[in-house]
Amino acid sequence: MSAVAVRVLYFGIVRERLGVSEEQVDVEPPATVGRLMRRLTELHPDLAEGVASLRVALNQEYVGEDASLADDDEVAIIPPVSGGTCV
């Protein structure tokens, strides 16, 4: 069984820290979001410390780490959003 190729989109501070807005990543089977996240921390060690706070959307739907991946899926990595002030 061959690796699954997914398109990973980065947003916010993650995009700033990595210096890329998207990339293709191959995930070995069984391809899941959890396995993808482990692969991303191998490729980008800076992600490791904050990976637990990231949200993941698979084809524009929020999912957990057990969600299965297929070729050409779009995976968005979304950091927590905070800030703003009340006036």
CORFENHU-V779848 format. One record per helix or strand of 3 or more residues. SS is the DSSP state (2 for helix, 1 for strand). FROM is the first residue (numbers start at 1). LEN is the number of residues. If there is no record, write none. Layout:
ss | from | len
SS | FROM | LEN
SS | FROM | LEN
This chain:
ss | from | len
1 | 4 | 7
2 | 12 | 7
1 | 22 | 6
2 | 33 | 11
2 | 45 | 9
1 | 55 | 4
1 | 74 | 5
